[in-house]
Amino acid sequence: MGTDIHGLIECRWDRWLDEDDRSWREAIDLDHLYNGRSYAAFGALFGVRDTVSFRPLAPDRGLPSDVTGEARAAYEGWSVTHSASWITWAELKAADWDECAAEVDEYVHEYRRGADGAWELYGRNSSLTRFAEVARLSGPRVPYRAGRSLPEGTEWLDGERLFRIGRMTRKQAVPDAEWGPVWDVMRTLAGVHGDEGVRLVVWFDC
């Protein structure tokens, strides 16, 4: 059974001096912005189901003590949850998105040419049947965990695509193609409430 992420974005008027006006408010449910299941991203952000060995940005912090009533109600509405945490936009902005994983990815990376002609990561463990042919691998499980047995940096050129054994960057683990809508909303809210006045509160099931 897989693990899914749930949560919401909260904001507060961080620029007010009066503490009574600085309570957190619900902005938008995460489900409206992200509906994927990427264990690489869950690991790089929150240390959940880590598949590429990143130092997580905000692991297992629990719900904020001043979490909104909407978030608490949504969290308590699940019968089984774990690894609740939160992260501010300020922390996300300060993260080193070019940081490489501590270990070689066990999944083979497929690269394709971008608009500028440079190789761009297209997928992990994608086109495995073709990869097995190009790499001359046999056995049903060998291509699936190729990074466990093949040297880092090994490459196979296949026309307009490239297969490679290597490490991911944090940016590749949490790509804008999937997380861009979340970051766009948080960035916009931060322009009004301040970087510390916007946070993503999350939890996981199963």
C-alpha positions as CSV (number, residue, x, y, z in Angstrom):
1,M,0.0,0.0,0.0
2,G,1.4,3.4,-0.9
3,T,1.9,6.6,1.1
4,D,0.2,9.8,0.2
5,I,0.7,13.4,1.4
6,H,-2.1,15.7,2.7
7,G,-2.1,19.1,4.2
8,L,-2.7,22.8,3.5
9,I,-1.0,26.1,3.2
10,E,-1.5,28.6,6.0
11,C,-0.6,32.3,6.3
12,R,-0.7,35.1,8.8
13,W,-0.3,38.8,8.8
14,D,3.3,38.6,9.9
15,R,3.8,42.3,9.5
16,W,1.3,43.4,12.2
17,L,2.7,44.3,15.5
18,D,-0.4,43.3,17.5
19,E,-0.1,39.6,18.3
20,D,-3.9,39.3,18.2
21,D,-3.8,40.0,14.5
22,R,-1.1,37.5,13.8
23,S,-3.0,34.2,14.1
24,W,-2.6,31.7,11.3
25,R,-5.4,31.3,8.7
26,E,-6.1,28.6,6.1
27,A,-5.2,29.6,2.6
28,I,-5.7,26.5,0.4
29,D,-5.8,22.7,0.6
30,L,-2.7,21.0,-0.7
31,D,-4.9,18.6,-2.8
32,H,-5.8,21.5,-5.0
33,L,-2.2,22.1,-6.0
34,Y,-0.4,18.7,-5.7
35,N,-1.9,15.2,-6.2
36,G,1.2,13.2,-6.9
37,R,3.0,10.4,-5.0
38,S,6.8,11.0,-5.3
39,Y,8.8,9.3,-2.5
40,A,11.9,11.1,-3.7
41,A,10.1,14.4,-3.0
42,F,8.6,13.2,0.3
43,G,12.1,12.2,1.4
44,A,13.9,15.4,0.3
45,L,11.3,17.6,2.0
46,F,10.1,15.7,5.0
47,G,12.2,12.5,5.4
48,V,9.3,10.3,4.5
49,R,9.8,7.2,2.4
50,D,13.3,8.5,1.4
51,T,14.5,6.7,-1.8
52,V,17.5,8.9,-2.6
53,S,19.1,9.8,0.8
54,F,18.7,13.5,1.1
55,R,19.0,15.4,4.4
56,P,15.3,16.3,4.8
57,L,14.4,20.0,5.1
58,A,11.7,19.6,7.7
59,P,11.5,16.1,9.2
60,D,8.8,15.0,11.6
61,R,8.2,18.4,13.3
62,G,4.6,17.5,14.2
63,L,1.7,19.9,13.8
64,P,2.6,23.5,14.7
65,S,1.4,24.4,18.2
66,D,-0.6,27.3,16.7
67,V,-2.0,25.3,13.7
68,T,-5.3,26.4,12.3
69,G,-8.5,24.7,13.3
70,E,-9.0,23.7,9.7
71,A,-5.7,21.9,9.6
72,R,-6.2,20.1,12.9
73,A,-9.7,19.0,11.9
74,A,-8.5,17.7,8.6
75,Y,-5.6,15.9,10.3
76,E,-7.8,14.3,13.0
77,G,-10.3,13.3,10.3
78,W,-7.8,10.6,9.2
79,S,-7.9,7.3,11.1
80,V,-4.2,6.6,10.4
81,T,-1.6,9.4,9.9
82,H,2.1,9.8,10.6
83,S,5.1,12.1,10.1
84,A,3.2,15.4,10.5
85,S,5.4,18.4,9.8
86,W,5.5,21.9,8.5
87,I,7.9,24.3,6.6
88,T,7.9,28.0,6.0
89,W,8.4,29.7,2.7
90,A,11.5,31.3,4.2
91,E,13.0,27.9,4.7
92,L,12.1,26.7,1.2
93,K,13.7,29.8,-0.3
94,A,16.9,29.2,1.7
95,A,17.2,25.5,0.8
96,D,20.1,24.4,-1.4
97,W,18.2,23.0,-4.4
98,D,21.4,22.0,-6.2
99,E,22.5,19.7,-3.3
100,C,23.2,16.2,-4.5
101,A,21.9,13.1,-2.7
102,A,24.2,11.3,-0.4
103,E,23.9,8.1,-2.3
104,V,23.6,6.9,-5.8
105,D,20.0,6.5,-6.9
106,E,19.1,2.8,-7.3
107,Y,16.8,3.8,-10.2
108,V,18.3,4.5,-13.6
109,H,17.8,8.1,-14.9
110,E,16.5,8.8,-18.3
111,Y,17.5,12.1,-19.9
112,R,16.2,13.8,-23.0
113,R,17.2,16.9,-24.9
114,G,15.6,20.1,-23.7
115,A,14.8,23.2,-25.8
116,D,18.4,24.4,-25.5
117,G,19.8,21.0,-26.5
118,A,21.1,20.2,-23.0
119,W,20.2,16.9,-21.3
120,E,17.3,17.2,-18.9
121,L,16.1,14.5,-16.5
122,Y,13.0,13.0,-18.0
123,G,12.2,10.2,-15.5
124,R,13.5,7.6,-13.1
125,N,13.1,4.0,-14.1
126,S,11.2,5.0,-17.2
127,S,11.5,3.1,-20.4
128,L,12.9,0.1,-18.5
129,T,12.3,-2.4,-21.4
130,R,14.4,-0.2,-23.7
131,F,17.0,0.4,-21.0
132,A,17.5,-3.3,-20.5
133,E,18.0,-3.8,-24.2
134,V,20.5,-0.9,-24.5
135,A,22.4,-1.9,-21.4
136,R,22.2,-5.6,-22.3
137,L,20.8,-6.6,-18.9
138,S,18.8,-9.8,-18.3
139,G,16.5,-10.9,-15.6
140,P,13.2,-9.3,-14.6
141,R,14.5,-7.4,-11.5
142,V,18.0,-6.3,-12.7
143,P,16.9,-3.2,-14.7
144,Y,14.6,-2.1,-11.9
145,R,17.4,-1.7,-9.3
146,A,20.3,-1.1,-11.7
147,G,21.8,1.6,-9.5
148,R,22.6,-1.0,-6.9
149,S,24.9,-3.0,-9.0
150,L,26.2,-0.7,-11.7
151,P,28.9,2.0,-11.2
152,E,27.9,5.6,-10.7
153,G,28.4,7.6,-13.9
154,T,27.7,4.7,-16.3
155,E,25.9,5.9,-19.3
156,W,24.1,4.5,-22.4
157,L,23.3,6.8,-25.3
158,D,20.2,5.8,-27.2
159,G,19.6,8.2,-30.0
160,E,17.9,11.3,-28.5
161,R,17.9,10.0,-25.0
162,L,20.5,9.0,-22.5
163,F,20.3,6.5,-19.6
164,R,22.6,7.1,-16.6
165,I,23.4,5.8,-13.2
166,G,23.9,8.7,-10.8
167,R,22.6,10.9,-8.0
168,M,19.7,13.3,-8.0
169,T,19.8,16.9,-7.0
170,R,17.2,18.1,-4.5
171,K,15.6,20.1,-7.4
172,Q,15.3,17.0,-9.5
173,A,13.7,15.1,-6.5
174,V,11.2,18.0,-6.1
175,P,10.6,19.2,-9.6
176,D,8.7,22.3,-10.5
177,A,6.7,20.3,-13.0
178,E,5.0,18.7,-9.9
179,W,5.5,21.2,-7.1
180,G,5.5,24.4,-9.1
181,P,1.8,25.2,-8.2
182,V,2.5,24.8,-4.5
183,W,5.5,27.1,-4.7
184,D,3.7,29.7,-6.8
185,V,0.9,30.0,-4.2
186,M,3.3,30.2,-1.3
187,R,5.5,32.8,-3.1
188,T,2.5,34.9,-3.9
189,L,1.2,34.8,-0.3
190,A,4.7,35.6,1.0
191,G,4.7,38.8,-1.1
192,V,1.8,39.9,1.1
193,H,2.4,38.2,4.4
194,G,6.2,37.9,4.5
195,D,8.4,34.8,4.0
196,E,7.9,33.7,7.6
197,G,4.2,34.3,7.4
198,V,3.5,31.5,5.0
199,R,3.9,27.8,5.8
200,L,3.0,24.4,4.4
201,V,1.5,22.0,7.0
202,V,1.5,18.3,6.0
203,W,0.9,14.7,7.2
204,F,1.0,11.3,5.5
205,D,-1.1,8.2,5.5
206,C,0.0,4.6,5.3
